Amino acid sequence: MCVELSWKTSVGPGLSIWHGSGLVIHPDTVIGNNFTVRQCTTIGIKQDANGNYCSSAPVIGNNVDIGCNSVIIGPLNIGNNVKIGAGTVVVKHIPENATVVGNPARIISSS
């Protein structure tokens, strides 16, 4: 199915993968409960200009929904109840209850 999800990845109950093709999740990523992710999404760590890996993997809260073709890279936290739109590139922390879109990600609503 072209899904890279290591047995070492910490994932809470309620994982939902819609159209998993092209999905890559770094083994050190921590994912909370009720996580939904769609095709062609990458969740991983950064590399510096010399090719050295220089960061930790993302920590994702509960009830997070990620649209297709999204990229979440680096040492960041995504809060609970976050929605990430299709094609969004996340390189910074996202607070709880936010909806983000774009490249780079920008908050379009929060409660």
N, C-alpha and C positions, 0 to 999 in steps of 0.2 A: 504493500500500500504506500510505499515511500514515506513512512512515518518514522522519524528518529526520536524515540522516547525511551530513554534508558531505564532499566529497572532500578537504578540508583536515584532517580529523580524523586523527590518528595512531593507526592500529590495527595490531597485530601479526597474524601468521598465525593461522588457526584460529577466526576470528569465526563465531559461530553465533547467528542471530536466530530465535527460535521465536515464531511468531504476531506478526509485527512491527507490527501495527496500533497506532497511537498512540505510537510510539517517537520520542523526541526526544533527540538527543545533541549538545551544544554543539560547535562546530567546534574549539575550543581544548582539548578533552578529549584526554588521552593514554591509550590503552588497550593493555595488554600482549597476550601470546599466549594463545590458547585461551580467549577471552572468550565467555561465553554470557549472553544477555539475552532477556527475554520482553516481551510486549505491555504497552502503557500505562506505559512507564518513561520518566522524565525524568532526564537527567544534564546539569547546567548550572551557571550562575553565579548569585550573589545580586544582588539589587537593594536599595538602601537606601530609606528612607521617602520620599525625594525623587524616586525613579525612576532614580537613577544606578546603573550597574553598578559594583560595588565589590569584585569579587573575581576570582580566576582560576578556571579550570575544574578539575575533579577529575583526578587522576592515578590510574589503575587498574592494578594489577599483573597478573601472569600467573595463569591458571587461576582466574579469578573467575566466579562463577555468580550471576546476579541474577534474582530472582523477579519476577512480574508486578506492576504497579501500584506499583513502587518509585520513590523520588525520592532522588537524590544531588545535593546542591547545595553549591557553595562551594569554597574553596581547601583541598582535603583530599586525603589519600592513602589508597588502599585497597590493603592488602598483597596478596602472592601467596596463592593457595589460600584465598580468602575466599568464603563463601556468604552471600548476602543474601536473606532470606526475603521472600515476597510481601507487598506493602504496607508495606515498611520505609522509613522516612525517615532518611537518613544526612546529618548536618551536621557530623560530626567524623571525624577520622582513624580508620581501622580497621586493627588490626595483622594481620600475616600469620597464616594458619591459623585464623582466627576464623569463627564462624557468628553472624550478627546478625539480630535481628528487632525489630519494633515501631516505635513513633513516640513519642519519638525512638529510634533504633537502640540496642539493648543487646546485649552479647555474651552468648550462651547457651552457647557452648563454644569452646574454643581448645586448641591442642596445642603 
